[in-house]
Amino acid sequence: MDRPRILISNGFNRFFLANLAAGLRQREWDVELVTGAYPLGTTATILRSLPLRRSYRLGRLEDRRVGIEPDRVHADFASELVQRTGQVLRSKGAVRLGAALEVVGFGLAGLRAARTVRRARPLAVYHFRSGFGIQSLEAARRRGIPAICDHSIVHPATLEPLTQNGGRLPVGWVPSRPRGVWRLVLHDIERADWVVVNSDFVRETFEWAGFDTSRVRVVYAGVEAEFVDSIPERDPETDKGPLRLLFAGEIGQRKGADVLFRALSTLKGVDWKLDLIGTITPAIAAGWSKFLRDPRVVRHGAVRIRELAALMSRAEVFVFPSLAEGSARVVAMAMAAGCYVVTTPNSGSVVQEGIHGRLVPPGDHHALAATLMEIADRRGPLLPIGRANADLIRREYLVEHYVDRVISFYNEVLGLTGEPWPLRG
């Protein structure tokens, strides 16, 4: 029996839908990938000839390559360039112009993807990232192709109130229509035949927003094999000396950076060291400049995958007090590297209280400080729990497991039973 033909639209950057496309190709599925900037042809040759270790940005572009044949990739540099320009302008203070350009960038990507949908041979499924459907979603619907919207963060109506209210919805909160790019995201969510979200927490936010969750499915993503393979052996002496903490991701309000900094500022009698990985938002940089100069705080900036794996393997505790996520991939990566995890339910992770680490209430720096104090006083369980976390990720939450779960969902969408195609191989 022929396997169904799938068109996947990944959007900008390296998103996990690109990993899905590569995983399906490894199983010999008929898949094509629509994506943003992607090294193909001459661009790929030039990148391979450059000293990428000296350029973070060029290296990140090279990192977008996944295991799929170049003639199956539809790359769109122009749309991503427009969106990225808007993003930079917003960060420099030109908020209105920057936001408008970001919307234009997303819209152009939707138009390019729509052309691919219209020209494609018969498709069984169009699977796209929220915000990047728009015209392509409508083109798929006109052709009668099941349209699956993949959404990787809380419902758009809940994002701002959760971020501004310490990870909780305000009393009496009523959903409102989002603006800018989030308006495009909401269009895709509302118009798609199915919506895939990446955690039970995200599905819960859809319920809060009054969304019909009968067409929402939860599919947890997986950690890439290239990351797992690059994790060095953990030093058995990691638990000696200061309590080694690590935070990774955008160092900003939504991910709880200020909650972590406030907790550590009040932590007395604990010898700690904090590694920060990621770009610091201007608001956090300005408001916490003194804390960021503390010699116990080491700022690494944005790093590539091997350096991230090395830093995570040297940390005892991954701390991620996020206020609003989808299912933060860095949590699973830290678990794969053998970290004990302290996070919030709002991170959308698979972390269970007392089993993989600790769950603290979002926005509560007192609770976070108390938890870190308890951990510092009893470091014995950190290493064995970290080992168990690494085993769990390898057993259930790699990209190959994610692809298995998506295939099962495709079977549901297409009304197929009995798994007519092997889930592996």
N, C-alpha and C positions, 0 to 999 in steps of 0.2 A: 504493500500500500504506500502511495506517495505521501511524503510528509508535507504539511501545509507550508505555504509560502508566506513569510513574515516580513513586514517592513517596520523597522525600529527607528524612531527619531530620538536621538540622545540629547539634543540641545547643545549648549556650549560647555566647554571644559571637558574633563574626563569624568563623566557621570556613570553610575553603575549600569545603565542601559547599554553602554558600549561593551561592558563585560558580558552582559546577557547575549548580545549579538555574537560575540566571539565564542561563547560557550555553546550556543546553538550550532554554529558552524563546525565546531569540533565534533559535534554529533551528526554532522552532514545534513543539517537542516538547510533549506533554501531561504537564506536571510540576506537582506540588504540593510545598510546602516546610513542614516542621515545624521550628520553631526556638524559642529562648528569647525573651527580651524583644526586641521588634521594633516600631518606630514604625508604627502603623496608625491610620487614621481620625483621631479627635480628637487623639490623642497626636502623630501626625505633623504635624498642622496647628499645634499648640502649639509643637512643637520648631522648626518652620520660622520661627515668629514671634519666637523668643528669640534674644538675642545669643550664639550658640553659641561664638563665639571666646573668650568669657570663661569658659566652663565646659568643662573637658576631658571630664568624664563625660557631660554631655548631648551634647557633640559626638561622642563615641564611640558613643553610642546612635544618633544620626542616621547615623553612618557604617555602621551595620548594614544600611541599606537597599540592596537590590540590584535589578537590573532584572527584577522579576517582579511580576505584577499582585497587588494586595493581597488579592483574593478567592481567591488560590491559596496564601496564607500562613496557617499555623496558629501563632499566637504564644502563648507560654506564659510570662508574666511571673512568675507565682506560684512555679513550681518553681525558676526561676533565683534569685528573691529568697531562698528558703530556702537554696539552695546557697551563695549569696554571703554570707549571714549566717553560715553555718558556716565559710566561709573566713576571714571577719574574726575570728570568735571564736578560731579556731586561731592566727591571727597575733598575737592578744592574750594567748595563753597558755592559753586554755581548750581544750586540744588534744582531749580525749575528746569533749566536747560538740560542738565544732566539726566534728570528723570525722564524728560521728553525724548532724549536720544536713546535711552534704554528701551523705552516702549517701541521706538522706531526699529531698533535692532531686533527685538523679539518679533515684531510684525514682519520684517523682511525675511527672517528665518521661517516664519509660518508660510509666507508666499513661496519661498524656494521649496519647502517641503511639499506644499500643495502641488507644485508642478511635478515633483517626483511621484506623488500618489496618483495623479491623473495619467501619467505615462507608464506606470508600472503594469506589468503583466498581472493577470488575475491574482488577487491577494486573499489569504484566509483571514489575516489579522493586521490591523495597523496599531502599533503599540508606541505611544509617544509620551514625552515628558511634559508635564503641565506647564502652560505658558508658551509652549512651542507648537501647539496644535493649531488653534485659530483657523485660518483658511484651509490648512491641510486636514483638520478634523472635519470640516464641512465637505471637503472633496471626498473624503472616505465615506461619509454618510450618504452622499449622492450616489456613490458606486455600490452602496449596500455592504460595505466592508465593516465588520465589527471594530469599533474604535475604543481602544483601551488607554485611558489617561493614567500615567504613573505620577503620583504626587508624593513628595518626600519630606514634607514638613507639615506642621499643624494646619488646620483649615484656615484659609486666608483671613476670615473674619475674626479669628481668635488670636492671630499672631501679635498684633500691636497691644491689645489689652493684656495678654499674658506677659509680654515683655515689660510693659509699663507698670504692672501691678504685682511684681515679684513672683510671677509664675502662676498666679491664680486669677480667675476671672472676677472682675468687680461685682459686688452685690447689685442686683438689678440690671446686669448687663444684657443688652439687646444687640444681636448681630447687625452690623452695618455693611454697606457695599464698599469694598476696598477700592483704592485708586491706583493709577500707574500700572506697572507690570502686574500687580496682584489682581487687577481687573481682568487681565488676559488669562491669568491662572484660573480665576473663578469661572470665566466663560468655558474653559476647557473641562473643568470639573463638572459643571452643570450640563454640558452638552454631550459628554462622552457616554457610550453605552455602559462601560464599566470603569470603575476607579480602583486602582491598586495603590494602597498605602503601605508604608514600610514598618509600621508598628501598631500595636493595639492602642497605644496612647493617641496616635493620630486619628485612628478610627473613633475614639472617644470624643475628640474635638469636633469631628464631623457631626456627631450626635448633638453636642452642645449647640452647634450652629443650625440645627434643625434640618440637616441634610438626610435624604433618604439613603440609609446605609445598607439597604437590601442589595444594592449594586456595588458595594464597597468590599474589597477583599484585602486581607492583610498578608503580605509576602515579605518576610525579612530578607534583606540583602545579605551578601557574603563578603568575606575578606579575600582579597586577591592572593593567588598562590605566590606571585612575585614578592609580595610583602612577607608572607609567612616564610618563604625560602631565604629571605635576607635577614631574618632575626638571628643574631648571634647567640651563642650559648650564654645563659644567664650566670653571672658570677655568684657563687654560693655565699660570698661575703657581702652581698648587697645590703643585708640588714645590719651591717656594722656602721657606726658613726651616725651622722644626722639622718633623720627620717627623710628619705628621698621621695619628693612629690613631683608630679608632672602634670601639666595642663597643656592640651593641644587643641587647636582650632582658632577661629577668629577671636582675639582677645578683646571682647566687648561685652556690653550689658546683657544681650540676649543669652549668651552662653555662660553667664554668671561669673564673669571675671571679677567684677567689683564685690560680689558676695564672697568669693574666695579670698581676695585681698583683705577684706574687712575681717574675715575669720582669722587669718594668719596674723593680722595686726593686733588682735586681742588674745592670741595664744601665748600664754606665759609658761615658762618652765619646760618648753619643748625645743629640742635642737632640731631644726628642719632646714632643708634646702629645696628650692622650687625651680624646676626647669620650665620655661615658657616657650612653647613652639607655636608660631603663627604671627600674623600681622596684628598690631595693636591699633584699635580704633582711636581717632583723635580725642574723643571724649575721655576714654580711659587713660590715655597717655597724659592728658592735661590734669585730670582729677587725681591721679595716683602717681604723679612723678616722683614723689619722695619714696614711696614704697618700691617703685621700680628701680630706684638707685640702691636699695638694700643689697649688700654683698651676698646675702643668701639667695637672692633672686638672679637667675641666669637667663638672659633673653637670647634665644637662638634665631628668631625670625622665622620665615617660611623655609622649610627644608624639603629635600626630595626623599623618596621612599626609603632608601637604605639608611640615611641618617636618622630618619624617624624611627625605624626599627631598632637601631643601635641605642638611641636615647631611651626608648620605651623599655628596652631590655635591662637598662641600668636603674630604672625607677622601681620603687617598692609599691607606691600607691599612685594610681591615676585618679586625679580629682577633676570632676567635671560637673559643677553645680548648675547645669543649664536650666533656663526658664521655659524654653520652647524649642523643640526639635522635631525631627521626624523620627529617625532612629540613627543617632549619631554614629557614623562609621568609626570614628576614632575610639569609641568605647570598645567596640569589638576588636579593633586592632591592638589596643592596649591589653585586652584579655589574651589575645593570641601571643603577645610578647611576655605573658606571665605576670601581669600586674594584678594586684588587688585593686578593686575599683570602688570609689566613693562618688556617687552621682545622685540624681534626682529621678523620680518617676517620669518627669517631663523630658528626660533625655530619650525616651522611647527605646531603651536598651533591653537586653534580655537579663540584666542583672537582677538577682533576687536577694532580698535582705538576708544577711547572715550566711549566704551560700557562696556568692561570687564577690561579696564585699558588703557595702552598706548603702542604703538609700536614705537620703535626708530630704526634708521638706524644701521645695524650691523657695529661694529668696530669704532663707533663714540662716544668717551667718552665725548666730549663737549655736544653733543645732550643728552646723558644720564644724565649728570650733570644738564643741564638746566631743563630736565623733572623732576628730583628728587627735584630740587629747587621749581618748580611750585607745585608739590604735597605737599611738606612741608609747603608751604604758604597757601594751601587750602586743609586741611585734611578732611573736612566735607563729601565729596562724597565717601571716602574710604570704610567706613563701609557699606552703602547701596549697593554700587557696589559689594563689597565682598559677601554680602548676595545673591545678584542676581547671582553671579558666582556659588555659592554653589548650588542654585536651578537649574541652567542650567546643571551642571554635573549630579545631581541626576535625572534629567528629560530626558537627552539625551546621556550622556557619561559614563554610568556604563558598566561593563563587559557584563551584560545581553543585553544592547543595541548593543554592539559590536558583540555579538553572532548573534543577529537578522540580522545585516548587512552582516555578513559572510554567513549566511544561504541564504539570497537573492542572494548573489554572487554564491554560490554553485548551486542554481537553474539555474542561467544563464549558468554556465559552463556545466551543465548536460542537458541543453535544456529543462528545466522544466518550466512550467508557472502555474499561479493560486495558487502558494504556497500550494502544496499538503499536506504539514505537517504544523501543527500549529507552529507559531514562538515562542510560549511560552508553558510551561507545559511539 
